[in-house]
Amino acid sequence: MIQRLVKRVRAWFAVEDPEDRIEGSGEAITSPQHRRSAEAEAELERLQEAAEETERT
């Protein structure tokens, strides 16, 4: 009885076609405020520096 239950649960969670799997970067998903990529952080820093240069002149 338990074996049948385990089989049904496995079948229910199984992904038949590997193409249907969701692929990601493997990084943990955190709250939206912490989802920025390294490239986005670098761009924000560059923009902030450019704005500070503009204020100085």
C-alpha positions, -999 to +999 in steps of 0.1 A: +000+000+000+028+024+009+047+015-023+017+023-044+014+057-026+050+064-031+047+055-068+017+078-073+035+107-055+066+102-077+045+100-108+026+132-098+059+151-092+078+137-122+086+157-152+082+135-182+099+156-208+132+173-198+122+202-221+094+210-197+118+217-168+124+252-157+161+260-159+177+288-140+210+301-128+210+280-097+212+310-074+188+312-046+158+335-052+156+361-025+133+391-019+128+414-049+150+441-034+180+417-034+175+403-070+197+428-088+224+412-109+261+422-107+258+440-140+228+460-128+247+470-096+278+481-117+255+501-140+238+518-110+272+526-095+284+540-129+253+562-132+257+575-097+293+584-103+283+602-135+256+621-117+282+632-090+306+644-118+278+664-133+270+680-099+306+690-094+308+709-127 
